Amino acid sequence: MGSTDLDPARVPALIRESFALVGGESGSSGNSDNSDKPDKIVSYFYALVFTECPALRDMFPPMMDAQRDRLFQALVRIVGQAEHPDSLVAYLRELGRDHRKYGAQPEHYDVVWRCLISALKHYAGAAWTPDMDAAWLAAYQLIAGTMMEAAEQDAQLAPAWWTARVVRHELRTPDIAVLTLQPDSPYEFRAGQYLSLETQRWPRVWRHFSIANAPRSDNTLTLHVRAIPAGWVSTALVNHTRVGDVVRLGPPSGTMLCTTTSMRDLLCIAGGTGLAPIKAMVEDMAKWNTTRQVRLFYGARHDDELYDLAALEHLAYRRRWLSVVSAVSHDPHFPGERGMLPDVVARHGEFFEHWAGHDVYVSGSVAMVRATIARLQELNIPLASIRFDAYGGMDGLWQPGAGQGVPMPPSAPAGPGTAGEGRTEGVGHANGAGVSTAGSWAAQGAWRRDNGWRAGVAGQVGAARTLDEWLVSQTS
């Protein structure tokens, strides 16, 4: 397993160095052969897991593409924040709570550890050292301990998942539906958060959707769903779901929340169904706000995709502090604002000191969020003032990292789907907190804290003879 006397201060560097060996950091080796290593590593890891513990296969979806992406992006995040392990705690606790819906048990963490370290060592080759073993063990002790502790605490307060019945289904456009769900027990969340959802049509396939309303007295939830080509869950919800159908919900997540302590006006920018979390925040503000002005820009490609404009205008009529500007980018005959949403926002900024002094919220596709934040930076809006929620890909799947808020310092290395690519791995908490002084926990030995978890197992798992057969069966 390597030396137990490893200096904790060396852990971040060893993790980054070992991750570079397996092609985890772009440009780390200059060897083009490393370009496909991440995919091979993650596939090999899952092959080891399912070979050693076949029963675990039933916890995962039929198609593993999205699951493999999530795992690698989680590794990228851990490596990117290795200097700041305390900044990972909120993320890890959320993972621990969320994994309850999959049926994750403490004993599964041993299997994951053995297979993860085996996969990394297999592709790193002879360059892997005993100290790298010790560094990853130290990191995994913190990761597993934090996740299990959060899961145990959450089990005392909430179910692993909720059953909810569809009580309303409105098809606003051929590919956009607004669904209202009635959970079977109280579902507590905050305006701006999102949830994971599983349909009966696709068991074990969970996808994220923003909650489009503020908490209600009747406990109902509203989701805005766009059917994505090849999107299993989104297509099922839009085209194959009816009133009375039952879905399962995971716990609420996300930190794109509107603080009640700020006195600053709000600039809200929503593209397509990215309107959902922003509408929830505006509804919530209607309960307590009297002084803060909210300027909401709502954009789409064509006017028929402004599927909830009437409701927004009605809300603005009743709340004079809210103003709504709609815009389309691909319809030259639209009577309102035309152009790309970031440009429309910039034009209106000329009347509001270019949005200086505003709290900014951005929600939409990865491309839209990326372009909007870049435009805001051109207007000298500090990143600390911007909170965002970006999604993309199959079923509107949240980009790995699933975070809103202030990007981490440049020291966090970029990787696939990381900082600079929309909703990213290099993302901190929405309030700008959570980034510690470099190496603070590492210097205090925090990477060696195990929270009651002990990896008293060998660092290498023996691949069963059926491993290669399993790999072939997955690619055939």
Number of C-alpha atoms within 10 A of each C-alpha: 18 14 12 12 8 16 16 20 19 17 27 23 15 20 22 22 17 24 21 18 20 25 25 28 23 15 13 15 15 10 10 10 9 20 17 12 17 21 16 15 24 20 18 21 23 22 25 28 24 17 20 19 12 11 10 17 14 12 14 14 15 12 11 14 11 15 16 19 18 17 15 20 22 17 15 27 24 24 28 26 26 25 28 24 25 21 20 19 17 16 23 22 22 19 18 24 25 24 18 21 20 16 11 17 11 15 8 13 21 17 19 17 23 21 25 24 20 23 23 22 22 16 19 19 11 8 10 18 16 12 21 26 22 24 29 22 24 22 24 24 23 24 26 25 23 25 25 25 18 21 23 14 13 19 12 8 8 15 14 18 18 19 16 22 18 21 16 14 19 14 14 18 14 11 16 23 24 22 22 22 23 22 20 13 12 13 20 11 16 21 26 26 24 26 19 20 22 21 21 14 14 13 16 18 21 24 22 22 27 29 27 28 24 25 18 10 7 9 14 20 21 21 22 26 26 23 21 19 12 11 16 18 26 29 20 16 26 25 14 11 20 17 14 14 15 19 21 19 23 25 23 21 22 22 21 27 21 23 12 10 6 11 13 16 18 21 20 26 26 27 24 22 30 27 27 28 31 32 24 23 24 26 18 19 20 16 9 9 14 11 11 15 18 24 20 25 22 26 31 23 18 16 19 12 19 21 19 18 18 10 11 18 16 10 18 19 13 10 17 12 16 20 16 17 18 19 26 26 17 14 14 12 10 13 10 11 15 21 17 18 27 20 15 19 25 18 12 14 16 10 9 12 11 17 21 16 16 23 22 26 26 29 28 27 25 22 14 25 27 20 17 23 23 15 17 21 12 11 15 12 20 16 15 15 17 25 27 27 31 26 27 17 15 17 22 24 21 24 24 23 21 20 26 26 27 22 23 21 13 10 11 22 19 21 23 18 20 22 21 16 19 26 31 30 31 29 24 25 21 23 18 18 12 17 18 13 10 14 21 15 20 21 15 12 15 19 29 23 17 19 15 12 19 14 18 8 12 13 20 18 18 12 15 13 9 13 17 15 11 15 16 10 9 12 6 5
